[in-house]
Amino acid sequence: MKYDFDEIIDRKATFAEKHINLEKLYGTDKVIPLWVADMDFRVAQPIIDAMKERAENGIFGYTVRPDSYYDDVCDFQKRQKNWDIDKKLMSFSSGVMPSICMIIKELTNLKDKIIIQTPVYRPFYNAVKQAGRELLESPLKESDGFFSMDYKDIEEKAKQGAKYLILCSPHNPVGRVWSYDELKKLGDICLRCGITVISDEIHSDLILWGNRHIPFASISEELRKITITCFSATKTFNLAGLQSSIVVFPDEKLKQEFEQKWADFHVECNNCMSIAGTQAAFRYGDEWLEQLIEYIEGNVTFVLEYFYRYIPSIRPVRPEGTYLVWLDCRQMGLSGHELTRFMALKAGVAMSAGTYFGRNGEGFMRMNVACPRAVLEKALAQIRSAIEK
Ligand SMILES: Cc1ncc(COP(=O)(O)O)c(C=O)c1O
């Protein structure tokens, strides 16, 4: 079926975080919210149908994931990425961040050194620091709006005793879809230096312009053995409110330890609606996803061209994946705080401050373009008008 991504849906009515927290974070709710990383699009019809059918059953008691759940996850990964996952090594939790926090807190040791590649999704910093582990920041290198990994720096951090690296693949916020060669080179360092990789692949189905996502664990058997992969259907299919994610471990022992930690808190059960939603998404969502990617590519192209043509003081970074556009606003000469205030209070657009992603995010902003094009047209016109004034 043909999906209509231009449809405007009232999200305030369902308490969407991006609306409800505006006043608290931006000092006004009279703004267009382009910050939280979820989408303003209705989900694929088979997901709605499956959840309706589940709801009609009328009983929402304690529920376990059926075997077919794992089959659906594996089939999708095989179809989309040619990745073979061993079902026995697969676990789940209520989110990729809960998984990463649990892995760091319970499967690493106090004071272990953990590398992140900055600027990066803020909760990575908190997950490491709150667990009392040592954070080693490896800044991405930037050349003319293109970001790449700093291998020399990672080797240096390895010499300092780094034990883990949280890989953001594709990368939020810079939108890189790491190539095979880049991942292989990183993997070689990790193997040589005894670094375990926690690979956050939550954005891995949102791949643009024919780029290809390579699951880190799929590169070789050696790398599989040092990788814990986290992903979900929630980012891909706009199901974040269902709170569900998948983790693939390198061995059964580690998986069992992870599951025991959740069991200690009695969080080993499942949200029954998330099971229905996730299975339908992975089983029947390909058609919607294909149309979504096309629409997002259109939105990204529109945004890029608008900035080039009408707002040349802001230079957008062309994402290879994700629906996030990293905006280089350094020419405006404003601090991170001033920039956020300017965009919210003068332009009426709420975006994520670059500094949310790290110190080297100063002068940048992140724009979420997963919304109807008409919303972007309005937001960009408002930014243009505020800057021209
Ligand atoms: C890189 C990355 N990891 C994790 C998350 C959060 O995932 P979850 O809602 O499953 O905890 C996000 C959400 O934006 C993200 O961008």
The ligand as an ORCA input file, in Angstrom:
! r2SCAN-3c Opt
* xyz 0 1
  C      22.168      6.074     19.379
  C      20.950      5.849     20.235
  N      20.956      4.853     21.128
  C      19.885      4.615     21.909
  C      18.745      5.397     21.836
  C      17.603      5.146     22.760
  O      17.104      3.877     22.590
  P      15.980      3.288     23.546
  O      14.810      4.208     23.476
  O      15.709      1.938     22.981
  O      16.576      3.228     24.907
  C      18.710      6.440     20.893
  C      17.520      7.287     20.790
  O      17.513      8.320     20.188
  C      19.839      6.669     20.083
  O      19.860      7.645     19.177
*
